Amino acid sequence: MTKKDVIEVTGRVTEVLPDSKLRIELENGHLVLGYLSGRMVKNRISVTAGDSVIVELTPYDLMRGRVTRRLNPEK
C-alpha cells in the first residue's frame, strides 16, 4: 500500500470515544470511526468534539480512518 492508495477527506469530530477513538462525520455525511496517527500521538495534539480534521481512508475499509491533521478553527 502506497501513499497514492489512500483517500483523503475532511470531516468534523462528533464524539470522542475511549481508547483514543473518534467518531467523525465526513463532509459527505458518512460516519466513520477514526484513530489518531502516530505523529499526532507523539506530539500530543489533542482533538476534541467539534474539531475539523483530515482523515485518510483506504479503499478496503471505508468505515475506519486515520486522522492525520487537525485543521485550524475558523474565526
N, C-alpha and C positions, 0 to 999 in steps of 0.2 A: 504494500500500500504506500503510495507516494503522496506528497502534498497536493498534487493535482486531483486526487481521487476524492477529496473531501468537499462538502457543500457548506459554504459559509453563509449564515443568515443572522439577522438581528432579531432580538426579542426582548421581552421585559420579564423580570423575575416576579412571579406572583406569590410564591411561597418558598420559605426556607425549611428544608426537611432535615432530620437527624443525619449524622454521618457525612456532612458537607454536601448533601444532595440539594438540588434546586428544582422547583417546578417552574418551567419557563413557557410563556405564551409567545409564539413566534409572530412575526408581522403578518403572516397569512392566516392566523387564527388557530393553528395547531398547538397542542400542549405536548411538551417533551420533558423528559427527566434529564437533568444535566448535572455535571460534576465539574469542579474547578480543575484547571490544568495544573501541572506540577510547578510551573513557573509562578502562577498566582499563589499557590500554597507556600512556596519557598519565600516569596516576597511579602507574604502576609497581607494580601489585598483582600479586603472584606467586601462581600456582596450581600446586600440586604434586599428585602422585598421592595419592588418599585424601580430598581436599577435597570438601566438598559445595558445589554450585553451582546457580544458577538459569540455565536455558537457554531462549532464545527460538527456536522453530521456526516456519517458515512453512508454510502448508498445501500449498505447491507442492513442497517438498522436505523430507520428514520425516527424512532421513538426515544432514542438516547443521544446525548450530545456532550461535547466537551466545551466548557466556557473558556475561551482564550483571552477575552478582553472585557473590561468594564468600560463603558462609554462615559464621557463627561456629562454631567447633568445639564439639561438645558435651562437657561435662565429666562 
